[in-house]
Amino acid sequence: MNINLTLISQAIAFAVFIWFTVKFVWPPMLTAITERQKKIEEGLAAAERSKKDLELAQARSTDTLREAREKSTEMIGGAERQAAHIVEDARAEAARIISLARVAAEGEATVAAQRAKESLRDQVALLAVAGAEKILRREVNAQVHSELLASLKSEL
């Protein structure tokens, strides 16, 4: 065997191998590599979008939490103001009821005092008539002397 023939046959076999590889093996490998690169790029883009979405969601949740705190603070303040207003109204109503009760009590006391005065006047008039009867030693007729008794009551 000749070394030149071996080298030439090996060169031809290698050339056929390269041609076969370029023609049948290389295109599917390039397609698979290209698809894999696209999938990786899409995955990286999706990861970047997810990262941005997460940042936006965190910002929104922070804003929502802040707004909720502000709203709850406003609601508590409103409730406190309303409670103070209700207490003030209750105090005013209590004061009004107390003043009405005082006026009613004073009115009742005045009416009772007037009744007592009238009763005392009647009794004094009866005592005066009884005393005059004893002094005059005769009976005084109340119906006959009603005008005199009425003026006596008003004087007392």
Backbone as JSON Lines, residues from 0, in Angstrom:
{"i":0,"aa":"M","n":[0.78,-1.16,0.0],"ca":[0.0,0.0,0.0],"c":[0.84,1.24,0.0]}
{"i":1,"aa":"N","n":[0.28,2.13,-0.71],"ca":[1.03,3.35,-0.93],"c":[0.46,4.43,-0.01]}
{"i":2,"aa":"I","n":[1.33,5.19,0.53],"ca":[0.94,6.23,1.49],"c":[0.19,7.35,0.78]}
{"i":3,"aa":"N","n":[0.54,7.62,-0.47],"ca":[-0.15,8.68,-1.2],"c":[-1.6,8.3,-1.47]}
{"i":4,"aa":"L","n":[-1.77,7.03,-1.84],"ca":[-3.11,6.57,-2.1],"c":[-3.95,6.62,-0.81]}
{"i":5,"aa":"T","n":[-3.37,6.32,0.29],"ca":[-4.06,6.35,1.57],"c":[-4.45,7.78,1.91]}
{"i":6,"aa":"L","n":[-3.53,8.71,1.69],"ca":[-3.81,10.12,2.01],"c":[-4.89,10.67,1.09]}
{"i":7,"aa":"I","n":[-4.84,10.32,-0.17],"ca":[-5.83,10.82,-1.11],"c":[-7.2,10.22,-0.78]}
{"i":8,"aa":"S","n":[-7.25,8.9,-0.49],"ca":[-8.52,8.29,-0.16],"c":[-9.08,8.86,1.14]}
{"i":9,"aa":"Q","n":[-8.22,9.15,2.07],"ca":[-8.67,9.77,3.32],"c":[-9.16,11.2,3.05]}
{"i":10,"aa":"A","n":[-8.5,11.94,2.16],"ca":[-8.91,13.29,1.82],"c":[-10.26,13.25,1.14]}
{"i":11,"aa":"I","n":[-10.48,12.3,0.23],"ca":[-11.75,12.18,-0.46],"c":[-12.84,11.79,0.55]}
{"i":12,"aa":"A","n":[-12.54,10.86,1.42],"ca":[-13.52,10.44,2.43],"c":[-13.86,11.62,3.35]}
{"i":13,"aa":"F","n":[-12.86,12.41,3.69],"ca":[-13.09,13.57,4.54],"c":[-13.92,14.62,3.82]}
{"i":14,"aa":"A","n":[-13.65,14.81,2.5],"ca":[-14.41,15.77,1.72],"c":[-15.86,15.31,1.62]}
{"i":15,"aa":"V","n":[-16.11,14.0,1.42],"ca":[-17.46,13.47,1.35],"c":[-18.15,13.65,2.71]}
{"i":16,"aa":"F","n":[-17.4,13.43,3.75],"ca":[-17.95,13.61,5.1],"c":[-18.35,15.07,5.34]}
{"i":17,"aa":"I","n":[-17.5,15.99,4.91],"ca":[-17.8,17.42,5.07],"c":[-19.01,17.78,4.22]}
{"i":18,"aa":"W","n":[-19.02,17.32,2.95],"ca":[-20.17,17.61,2.09],"c":[-21.46,17.06,2.71]}
{"i":19,"aa":"F","n":[-21.44,15.81,3.19],"ca":[-22.61,15.19,3.81],"c":[-23.04,15.97,5.06]}
{"i":20,"aa":"T","n":[-22.08,16.4,5.85],"ca":[-22.36,17.14,7.07],"c":[-22.99,18.49,6.73]}
{"i":21,"aa":"V","n":[-22.42,19.21,5.76],"ca":[-22.93,20.52,5.38],"c":[-24.31,20.38,4.74]}
{"i":22,"aa":"K","n":[-24.54,19.35,3.97],"ca":[-25.78,19.18,3.25],"c":[-26.9,18.65,4.16]}
{"i":23,"aa":"F","n":[-26.64,17.69,5.02],"ca":[-27.7,17.03,5.76],"c":[-27.69,17.25,7.27]}
{"i":24,"aa":"V","n":[-26.57,17.49,7.86],"ca":[-26.49,17.6,9.32],"c":[-26.52,19.07,9.77]}
{"i":25,"aa":"W","n":[-25.82,19.88,9.04],"ca":[-25.66,21.29,9.46],"c":[-26.97,22.07,9.44]}
{"i":26,"aa":"P","n":[-27.83,22.05,8.43],"ca":[-29.06,22.84,8.43],"c":[-29.99,22.53,9.62]}
{"i":27,"aa":"P","n":[-30.28,21.28,9.95],"ca":[-31.13,21.05,11.12],"c":[-30.49,21.56,12.42]}
{"i":28,"aa":"M","n":[-29.19,21.47,12.52],"ca":[-28.51,21.96,13.72],"c":[-28.63,23.48,13.81]}
{"i":29,"aa":"L","n":[-28.46,24.17,12.68],"ca":[-28.6,25.63,12.67],"c":[-30.03,26.03,13.01]}
{"i":30,"aa":"T","n":[-31.01,25.29,12.49],"ca":[-32.4,25.57,12.79],"c":[-32.66,25.39,14.29]}
{"i":31,"aa":"A","n":[-32.16,24.3,14.85],"ca":[-32.34,24.04,16.29],"c":[-31.66,25.12,17.11]}
{"i":32,"aa":"I","n":[-30.47,25.54,16.72],"ca":[-29.74,26.59,17.45],"c":[-30.5,27.9,17.35]}
{"i":33,"aa":"T","n":[-31.01,28.23,16.17],"ca":[-31.75,29.48,15.98],"c":[-33.02,29.48,16.82]}
{"i":34,"aa":"E","n":[-33.76,28.36,16.81],"ca":[-34.96,28.25,17.63],"c":[-34.63,28.4,19.11]}
{"i":35,"aa":"R","n":[-33.56,27.76,19.5],"ca":[-33.14,27.83,20.91],"c":[-32.79,29.27,21.29]}
{"i":36,"aa":"Q","n":[-32.11,30.0,20.41],"ca":[-31.77,31.4,20.67],"c":[-33.04,32.25,20.78]}
{"i":37,"aa":"K","n":[-34.03,32.0,19.91],"ca":[-35.29,32.75,19.98],"c":[-36.01,32.48,21.3]}
{"i":38,"aa":"K","n":[-36.04,31.19,21.69],"ca":[-36.7,30.85,22.96],"c":[-36.0,31.52,24.14]}
{"i":39,"aa":"I","n":[-34.7,31.55,24.1],"ca":[-33.94,32.21,25.18],"c":[-34.23,33.7,25.19]}
{"i":40,"aa":"E","n":[-34.25,34.33,24.01],"ca":[-34.56,35.75,23.93],"c":[-35.97,36.03,24.43]}
{"i":41,"aa":"E","n":[-36.94,35.2,24.04],"ca":[-38.31,35.36,24.5],"c":[-38.4,35.18,26.01]}
{"i":42,"aa":"G","n":[-37.69,34.21,26.52],"ca":[-37.68,33.98,27.97],"c":[-37.08,35.16,28.71]}
{"i":43,"aa":"L","n":[-35.99,35.72,28.18],"ca":[-35.38,36.89,28.81],"c":[-36.32,38.1,28.74]}
{"i":44,"aa":"A","n":[-36.99,38.27,27.59],"ca":[-37.93,39.39,27.44],"c":[-39.11,39.2,28.41]}
{"i":45,"aa":"A","n":[-39.6,37.97,28.52],"ca":[-40.7,37.71,29.45],"c":[-40.26,37.95,30.89]}
{"i":46,"aa":"A","n":[-39.05,37.56,31.21],"ca":[-38.52,37.81,32.56],"c":[-38.41,39.31,32.82]}
{"i":47,"aa":"E","n":[-37.98,40.06,31.83],"ca":[-37.87,41.52,31.98],"c":[-39.26,42.15,32.15]}
{"i":48,"aa":"R","n":[-40.23,41.68,31.33],"ca":[-41.6,42.18,31.47],"c":[-42.16,41.82,32.85]}
{"i":49,"aa":"S","n":[-41.91,40.62,33.28],"ca":[-42.39,40.2,34.6],"c":[-41.77,41.05,35.7]}
{"i":50,"aa":"K","n":[-40.51,41.36,35.55],"ca":[-39.82,42.19,36.54],"c":[-40.45,43.59,36.57]}
{"i":51,"aa":"K","n":[-40.73,44.15,35.38],"ca":[-41.37,45.47,35.32],"c":[-42.78,45.41,35.89]}
{"i":52,"aa":"D","n":[-43.53,44.33,35.55],"ca":[-44.88,44.16,36.08],"c":[-44.86,44.05,37.6]}
{"i":53,"aa":"L","n":[-43.87,43.33,38.12],"ca":[-43.73,43.19,39.57],"c":[-43.46,44.54,40.21]}
{"i":54,"aa":"E","n":[-42.58,45.33,39.61],"ca":[-42.29,46.66,40.14],"c":[-43.55,47.54,40.12]}
{"i":55,"aa":"L","n":[-44.31,47.47,39.0],"ca":[-45.55,48.24,38.91],"c":[-46.56,47.77,39.94]}
{"i":56,"aa":"A","n":[-46.66,46.46,40.12],"ca":[-47.6,45.93,41.11],"c":[-47.21,46.36,42.51]}
{"i":57,"aa":"Q","n":[-45.92,46.36,42.81],"ca":[-45.46,46.81,44.12],"c":[-45.76,48.29,44.31]}
{"i":58,"aa":"A","n":[-45.52,49.08,43.26],"ca":[-45.82,50.51,43.36],"c":[-47.31,50.73,43.56]}
{"i":59,"aa":"R","n":[-48.15,49.97,42.81],"ca":[-49.6,50.1,42.97],"c":[-50.04,49.67,44.36]}
{"i":60,"aa":"S","n":[-49.47,48.6,44.85],"ca":[-49.87,48.13,46.18],"c":[-49.44,49.14,47.25]}
{"i":61,"aa":"T","n":[-48.27,49.74,47.06],"ca":[-47.83,50.77,48.0],"c":[-48.77,51.97,47.96]}
{"i":62,"aa":"D","n":[-49.16,52.38,46.74],"ca":[-50.09,53.5,46.6],"c":[-51.45,53.17,47.2]}
{"i":63,"aa":"T","n":[-51.92,51.96,46.94],"ca":[-53.21,51.53,47.47],"c":[-53.17,51.49,48.99]}
{"i":64,"aa":"L","n":[-52.09,50.98,49.54],"ca":[-51.95,50.91,51.0],"c":[-51.92,52.32,51.59]}
{"i":65,"aa":"R","n":[-51.2,53.24,50.94],"ca":[-51.13,54.61,51.41],"c":[-52.51,55.27,51.36]}
{"i":66,"aa":"E","n":[-53.22,55.05,50.24],"ca":[-54.56,55.61,50.11],"c":[-55.5,55.04,51.16]}
{"i":67,"aa":"A","n":[-55.37,53.74,51.42],"ca":[-56.21,53.11,52.43],"c":[-55.93,53.69,53.81]}
{"i":68,"aa":"R","n":[-54.66,53.92,54.1],"ca":[-54.3,54.54,55.38],"c":[-54.87,55.95,55.48]}
{"i":69,"aa":"E","n":[-54.72,56.71,54.4],"ca":[-55.26,58.08,54.4],"c":[-56.78,58.06,54.58]}
{"i":70,"aa":"K","n":[-57.44,57.14,53.85],"ca":[-58.88,57.05,53.94],"c":[-59.32,56.64,55.34]}
{"i":71,"aa":"S","n":[-58.59,55.69,55.93],"ca":[-58.96,55.26,57.28],"c":[-58.72,56.39,58.28]}
{"i":72,"aa":"T","n":[-57.66,57.16,58.07],"ca":[-57.41,58.3,58.94],"c":[-58.53,59.33,58.8]}
{"i":73,"aa":"E","n":[-58.94,59.58,57.56],"ca":[-60.05,60.51,57.33],"c":[-61.34,59.99,57.97]}
{"i":74,"aa":"M","n":[-61.59,58.69,57.81],"ca":[-62.8,58.11,58.38],"c":[-62.78,58.19,59.91]}
{"i":75,"aa":"I","n":[-61.63,57.93,60.49],"ca":[-61.52,58.02,61.96],"c":[-61.73,59.46,62.39]}
{"i":76,"aa":"G","n":[-61.13,60.4,61.67],"ca":[-61.32,61.81,61.99],"c":[-62.78,62.21,61.86]}
{"i":77,"aa":"G","n":[-63.42,61.75,60.78],"ca":[-64.84,62.05,60.59],"c":[-65.69,61.45,61.7]}
{"i":78,"aa":"A","n":[-65.36,60.22,62.08],"ca":[-66.11,59.58,63.16],"c":[-65.92,60.32,64.48]}
{"i":79,"aa":"E","n":[-64.68,60.77,64.72],"ca":[-64.43,61.54,65.95],"c":[-65.19,62.86,65.93]}
{"i":80,"aa":"R","n":[-65.19,63.53,64.77],"ca":[-65.94,64.79,64.67],"c":[-67.43,64.54,64.86]}
{"i":81,"aa":"Q","n":[-67.92,63.47,64.25],"ca":[-69.34,63.14,64.37],"c":[-69.67,62.79,65.82]}
{"i":82,"aa":"A","n":[-68.79,62.04,66.48],"ca":[-69.02,61.69,67.88],"c":[-69.03,62.95,68.75]}
{"i":83,"aa":"A","n":[-68.1,63.86,68.47],"ca":[-68.06,65.11,69.23],"c":[-69.34,65.92,68.99]}
{"i":84,"aa":"H","n":[-69.78,65.92,67.75],"ca":[-71.02,66.64,67.4],"c":[-72.21,66.02,68.12]}
{"i":85,"aa":"I","n":[-72.26,64.68,68.13],"ca":[-73.37,63.99,68.8],"c":[-73.34,64.27,70.29]}
{"i":86,"aa":"V","n":[-72.14,64.25,70.88],"ca":[-72.02,64.54,72.31],"c":[-72.46,65.97,72.59]}
{"i":87,"aa":"E","n":[-72.05,66.9,71.72],"ca":[-72.43,68.3,71.9],"c":[-73.95,68.46,71.78]}
{"i":88,"aa":"D","n":[-74.53,67.77,70.78],"ca":[-75.99,67.81,70.62],"c":[-76.69,67.22,71.85]}
{"i":89,"aa":"A","n":[-76.13,66.12,72.35],"ca":[-76.72,65.49,73.54],"c":[-76.64,66.42,74.75]}
{"i":90,"aa":"R","n":[-75.51,67.09,74.88],"ca":[-75.37,68.05,75.99],"c":[-76.36,69.2,75.86]}
{"i":91,"aa":"A","n":[-76.5,69.71,74.62],"ca":[-77.44,70.81,74.39],"c":[-78.87,70.34,74.67]}
{"i":92,"aa":"E","n":[-79.2,69.12,74.23],"ca":[-80.54,68.58,74.48],"c":[-80.76,68.38,75.98]}
{"i":93,"aa":"A","n":[-79.72,67.89,76.67],"ca":[-79.84,67.7,78.12],"c":[-80.05,69.05,78.81]}
{"i":94,"aa":"A","n":[-79.3,70.05,78.38],"ca":[-79.45,71.39,78.98],"c":[-80.86,71.92,78.7]}
{"i":95,"aa":"R","n":[-81.35,71.69,77.48],"ca":[-82.7,72.15,77.13],"c":[-83.75,71.44,77.99]}
{"i":96,"aa":"I","n":[-83.59,70.14,78.16],"ca":[-84.55,69.37,78.97],"c":[-84.5,69.83,80.42]}
{"i":97,"aa":"I","n":[-83.28,70.07,80.91],"ca":[-83.14,70.54,82.3],"c":[-83.8,71.9,82.47]}
{"i":98,"aa":"S","n":[-83.59,72.8,81.49],"ca":[-84.2,74.13,81.61],"c":[-85.73,74.04,81.54]}
{"i":99,"aa":"L","n":[-86.23,73.15,80.65],"ca":[-87.68,72.96,80.58],"c":[-88.2,72.39,81.89]}
{"i":100,"aa":"A","n":[-87.46,71.45,82.47],"ca":[-87.89,70.87,83.75],"c":[-87.89,71.93,84.84]}
{"i":101,"aa":"R","n":[-86.87,72.79,84.81],"ca":[-86.82,73.87,85.81],"c":[-88.02,74.81,85.66]}
{"i":102,"aa":"V","n":[-88.27,75.18,84.39],"ca":[-89.4,76.07,84.13],"c":[-90.7,75.41,84.57]}
{"i":103,"aa":"A","n":[-90.84,74.1,84.24],"ca":[-92.06,73.39,84.64],"c":[-92.15,73.32,86.16]}
{"i":104,"aa":"A","n":[-91.0,73.03,86.81],"ca":[-91.01,72.95,88.27],"c":[-91.33,74.31,88.88]}
{"i":105,"aa":"E","n":[-90.74,75.37,88.31],"ca":[-91.03,76.71,88.8],"c":[-92.5,77.06,88.57]}
{"i":106,"aa":"G","n":[-93.01,76.65,87.39],"ca":[-94.41,76.91,87.08],"c":[-95.32,76.16,88.05]}
{"i":107,"aa":"E","n":[-94.98,74.9,88.31],"ca":[-95.77,74.12,89.26],"c":[-95.67,74.7,90.66]}
{"i":108,"aa":"A","n":[-94.46,75.14,91.0],"ca":[-94.27,75.75,92.33],"c":[-95.08,77.04,92.42]}
{"i":109,"aa":"T","n":[-95.09,77.82,91.34],"ca":[-95.84,79.07,91.33],"c":[-97.33,78.77,91.45]}
{"i":110,"aa":"V","n":[-97.79,77.77,90.67],"ca":[-99.2,77.4,90.72],"c":[-99.54,76.9,92.12]}
{"i":111,"aa":"A","n":[-98.67,76.08,92.68],"ca":[-98.92,75.56,94.03],"c":[-98.92,76.7,95.05]}
{"i":112,"aa":"A","n":[-98.03,77.66,94.87],"ca":[-97.98,78.8,95.78],"c":[-99.26,79.64,95.64]}
{"i":113,"aa":"Q","n":[-99.72,79.82,94.39],"ca":[-100.95,80.58,94.16],"c":[-102.14,79.87,94.83]}
{"i":114,"aa":"R","n":[-102.17,78.53,94.63],"ca":[-103.25,77.76,95.25],"c":[-103.2,77.87,96.77]}
{"i":115,"aa":"A","n":[-101.96,77.79,97.29],"ca":[-101.8,77.9,98.74],"c":[-102.25,79.28,99.22]}
{"i":116,"aa":"K","n":[-101.87,80.32,98.46],"ca":[-102.28,81.67,98.83],"c":[-103.81,81.81,98.8]}
{"i":117,"aa":"E","n":[-104.42,81.26,97.73],"ca":[-105.88,81.31,97.62],"c":[-106.52,80.58,98.8]}
{"i":118,"aa":"S","n":[-105.97,79.42,99.09],"ca":[-106.51,78.64,100.2],"c":[-106.37,79.4,101.51]}
{"i":119,"aa":"L","n":[-105.18,80.01,101.69],"ca":[-104.97,80.8,102.91],"c":[-105.92,82.0,102.95]}
{"i":120,"aa":"R","n":[-106.13,82.63,101.8],"ca":[-107.04,83.77,101.76],"c":[-108.46,83.34,102.15]}
{"i":121,"aa":"D","n":[-108.87,82.19,101.57],"ca":[-110.2,81.67,101.9],"c":[-110.31,81.4,103.41]}
{"i":122,"aa":"Q","n":[-109.26,80.78,103.94],"ca":[-109.29,80.44,105.37],"c":[-109.28,81.7,106.24]}
{"i":123,"aa":"V","n":[-108.44,82.68,105.8],"ca":[-108.39,83.93,106.56],"c":[-109.74,84.64,106.48]}
{"i":124,"aa":"A","n":[-110.36,84.6,105.28],"ca":[-111.67,85.24,105.13],"c":[-112.68,84.56,106.04]}
{"i":125,"aa":"L","n":[-112.65,83.22,106.08],"ca":[-113.56,82.5,106.97],"c":[-113.3,82.84,108.43]}
{"i":126,"aa":"L","n":[-111.99,82.91,108.75],"ca":[-111.64,83.27,110.14],"c":[-112.09,84.7,110.46]}
{"i":127,"aa":"A","n":[-111.93,85.59,109.47],"ca":[-112.35,86.98,109.69],"c":[-113.86,87.06,109.87]}
{"i":128,"aa":"V","n":[-114.58,86.31,109.05],"ca":[-116.03,86.3,109.17],"c":[-116.41,85.7,110.52]}
{"i":129,"aa":"A","n":[-115.75,84.62,110.87],"ca":[-116.06,84.0,112.16],"c":[-115.74,84.95,113.31]}
{"i":130,"aa":"G","n":[-114.61,85.64,113.17],"ca":[-114.26,86.62,114.21],"c":[-115.24,87.77,114.26]}
{"i":131,"aa":"A","n":[-115.67,88.26,113.1],"ca":[-116.64,89.36,113.05],"c":[-117.97,88.92,113.62]}
{"i":132,"aa":"E","n":[-118.33,87.66,113.36],"ca":[-119.57,87.11,113.88],"c":[-119.56,87.1,115.4]}
{"i":133,"aa":"K","n":[-118.42,86.69,115.89],"ca":[-118.32,86.62,117.35],"c":[-118.34,88.02,117.94]}
{"i":134,"aa":"I","n":[-117.68,88.93,117.2],"ca":[-117.65,90.29,117.72],"c":[-119.04,90.88,117.65]}
{"i":135,"aa":"L","n":[-119.72,90.73,116.6],"ca":[-121.04,91.3,116.43],"c":[-122.13,90.45,117.1]}
{"i":136,"aa":"R","n":[-121.81,89.27,117.45],"ca":[-122.69,88.33,118.1],"c":[-123.92,88.01,117.25]}
{"i":137,"aa":"R","n":[-123.67,88.01,115.99],"ca":[-124.75,87.58,115.14],"c":[-124.16,86.94,113.9]}
{"i":138,"aa":"E","n":[-125.01,86.3,113.14],"ca":[-124.55,85.54,111.99],"c":[-124.4,86.46,110.79]}
{"i":139,"aa":"V","n":[-123.27,86.22,110.08],"ca":[-123.05,86.97,108.85],"c":[-123.35,86.0,107.71]}
{"i":140,"aa":"N","n":[-124.17,86.41,106.78],"ca":[-124.54,85.56,105.65],"c":[-123.52,85.75,104.54]}
{"i":141,"aa":"A","n":[-122.85,84.62,104.11],"ca":[-121.78,84.7,103.11],"c":[-122.34,85.07,101.75]}
{"i":142,"aa":"Q","n":[-123.54,84.64,101.45],"ca":[-124.11,84.95,100.14],"c":[-124.52,86.42,100.08]}
{"i":143,"aa":"V","n":[-124.98,86.92,101.12],"ca":[-125.42,88.31,101.15],"c":[-124.22,89.23,101.11]}
{"i":144,"aa":"H","n":[-123.21,88.87,101.77],"ca":[-122.02,89.73,101.88],"c":[-120.88,89.25,100.99]}
{"i":145,"aa":"S","n":[-121.18,88.59,99.86],"ca":[-120.14,88.03,98.98],"c":[-119.25,89.1,98.38]}
{"i":146,"aa":"E","n":[-119.83,90.25,98.08],"ca":[-119.02,91.34,97.53],"c":[-118.02,91.84,98.55]}
{"i":147,"aa":"L","n":[-118.42,91.95,99.76],"ca":[-117.55,92.37,100.84],"c":[-116.46,91.32,101.1]}
{"i":148,"aa":"L","n":[-116.83,90.06,101.02],"ca":[-115.85,88.97,101.22],"c":[-114.85,88.93,100.06]}
{"i":149,"aa":"A","n":[-115.28,89.17,98.83],"ca":[-114.39,89.16,97.67],"c":[-113.36,90.28,97.78]}
{"i":150,"aa":"S","n":[-113.8,91.45,98.2],"ca":[-112.84,92.56,98.35],"c":[-111.88,92.28,99.49]}
{"i":151,"aa":"L","n":[-112.34,91.6,100.52],"ca":[-111.49,91.24,101.64],"c":[-110.44,90.23,101.19]}
{"i":152,"aa":"K","n":[-110.84,89.25,100.33],"ca":[-109.89,88.27,99.8],"c":[-108.81,88.95,98.97]}
{"i":153,"aa":"S","n":[-109.2,89.89,98.12],"ca":[-108.2,90.55,97.26],"c":[-107.24,91.4,98.06]}
{"i":154,"aa":"E","n":[-107.68,91.94,99.15],"ca":[-106.79,92.74,99.99],"c":[-105.77,91.87,100.69]}
{"i":155,"aa":"L","n":[-106.17,90.69,101.07],"ca":[-105.26,89.78,101.77],"c":[-104.29,89.24,100.77]}
